[in-house]
């Protein structure tokens, strides 16, 4: 299973979807290294429609000013409602 960010009852499972939650693609923080083991040489892993594995979720959510907690499943990130 890949990472997912859950906010307001909705699951955000791709960088493109997460960008909608945080206010734009330019606010995503990508991992510094390709997290995929067998990735074709020369293919860009910064794909907005892949899973969230290439995104540094801690840094991205904190930069967006969102409070979050990890779920019982460590691949689930729950965003706390804003008060």
Helices and strands as residue ranges (DSSP letters): E 4-7, E 10-12, H 15-22, G 25-27, G 52-54, H 57-63, E 68-70, E 76-79
